[in-house]
Amino acid sequence: MALVPVAEALERLLDGAAPRASESVALIDAAGRVLAEPVVALRTQPPFNASAMDGYAMRAADVASVPARLSVIGIAPAGRGFEGSVGTSQAVRIFTGAPLPRGADTIVIQENVQDLGGGTIEVTEPTAEGRNIRRAGLDFVEGDVLLEKGRLLDPAALSLAASANHPRLTVV
């Protein structure tokens, strides 16, 4: 008798089993249960391009050669964005998790910047476009199937469902 792959064996077993009634339960009560329907992403995560580091948002072209001096035109705290747009030789002080400001295409970490005072910084290390940015949809995109029907809800699966904003799951 030939060995059957686990996925195929599980599929055969489940196909032959009598279906159980499903129920919707709170995420906290779903541990050890089995999904009766897939978990689908309700939103894109992250929902926007976000800073992955504390530093300064700017245009990579402005720091292609260093040292480079830029004017700091604002601040983007974590969870909130900078309302303006970053232009030539400008930078925005940015913190981890803040949305990437319009016009910026890179983040220079704070360790590679000297504050010269008076709203001026000097970038001491070159950087490339896209550096230190978590791209929108890096984790998942709205509509992605995150967990398949039939999945045992272990801590990893429950964490993924929670991160996708699913407070309840349909289980058997």
Phi, psi and omega in degrees: 000131182280148176287143180253135177302148184304315182300318179292318179298317179296317179298315179298316181298313182292324178296327182272349182276148176290133181294141175261156177292139178265161177212155177267126180232155175297147181309319182296336181262004187268352182302132178083353178272175181241135181295132176268344176211157183293156173261122184247140179297126179274344182207168176274139181226125350294153184283352181209164172294127186230154176290133177265355183214158169284136180171225182224132176271136182199185176265129181301326180300331181285344181236026178295327173236139184236156004287151179228134179258135180226155176268132177274118186255358180173189183223144176236093179290161179305131177085351178229151181258166172271129187282337183276197180231142181273125178252190180302132178060030177239156178216157175236129174294128186226148180241157182309128178096347180286146176297143176293125181295152175303141178089337179273146178226008178203160174239126173261126182295149186300334179293341180258020182227140172249131176276114182270358182084165179063025178079019180240138175237160174235123178273127186256349179231135178292158178219166180248159176302138176087359182291139174059034179239130171269114184288146175305134179080007181302319180280308177194161182244145178312130180097345177297138172279116184268323180222130183279153171305139180093357181285131173289132184272090176267177182304321180295316180294319179295321178296319179295316178299319179295318181294337178267010175067042176254097181284342180226150178229148176267119187228166170244000000 
